Amino acid sequence: MPPRNPTSSQKNNSITLQILVIFVWLAGLPGLALAQTSPAKLNVVASFTILADFAKVIAGERAIVKSLVGPDSDAHVYRATPADARLVKDAQLVIVNGLGFEGFMTRLIKSSGTKAAIVTATTGVKAMKADDDHGHGHAHGHDKLDPHAWQSIEAAKLYVANIRDELIKVDPAGRAAYTTNATNYMAELDKLKGEITSALAAIPKEKRVAITSHDALAYFGREFDFTLEAVQGVSTEGEPSAKDVARIIRLAKEHKARAVFVENMTNPRIVEQIARETGAKVGGRLFSDALSDEKGEAPTYIAMMRHNAKMLIDAIKP
């Protein structure tokens, strides 16, 4: 008896079975595990927004990065919360600035019981001595070292390298991504430094003088030959005294400072007083210890540095 021709339904079933066999075979091949989910992302916690921005750039899609101190907030006076302790406890990597900047972090890390790796971003940075001669007596817990090293682009590159290296230790599988991202970002930082240097070239060094509300830009001053006198010391934990204000007024007059600046997390009242008494104009808002939110003028480190440089240059140029 001659074999019957397969029906249309039988043909469809046969094709479906073949496709299923091929799918299962492919799923078993290395690198083609179709049934598997993508690896879990690292939990990374940074003490404040600038460190978080560095970490996001370097880690890319391999990590979820959270900042304890938020945009436009002051890490000098921050008080940790139970929610912060939970974030630190669950983290695989915690990033701190060091040099005593985050007074709350040492206790928070200890109390959280975290098993996370801890990276100090300022490792290897040539730290400046803090100018605490402002009548406050604030040593800020940093052995009289200025912790605001990120205001130097060269120092920021060390921050990036330290964070990159620790990410690789915690997640060796991401080495290629971390290395590439960090290399590309350092090239952007080099370009940024060149832009600022070129913009300042037309302004004589003796004219590069400004008054700020808080001594957070000394590293910027050292890197770009810019004199920045501050009303307040490296910490914002106390109000400047009348002596501080009188000293700055005298210096502003001596240096013929063209502008005084407020920062994104300090009270502008005293700066406005100095401007009135010296004739210098209020030059605008600088970002020192925190980024802005996403809608602000400094949502990233590069945007912050570019904004600050533009504010300073626009205020002092002839």
Protein Blocks (a to p, Z undefined) as FASTA:
>chain_A
ZZddddfklmmmmmmmmmmmmmmmmmmpghiamkbccddddddddfblklmmmmmmmnmm
mbccddfbdghiafklgccdfklmmmmmmpmbdcdebjolammlmmmmmmnopabdcddf
kgoiacddddfkgonopnnlnoopafklmmpmklmmmmmmmmmmmmmmmmmmlmmmmmmm
mmmmmmmmmmmmmmmmmmmmmpcfklmccddfbdcklmmmmmnopacddfbdfbfkbccd
fklmmmmmmmmmmnopabdcddfkbcfklmmmmmmmnopacebjcdfkbccdfklmblbf
klmmmmmmmmmmmmmpZZ
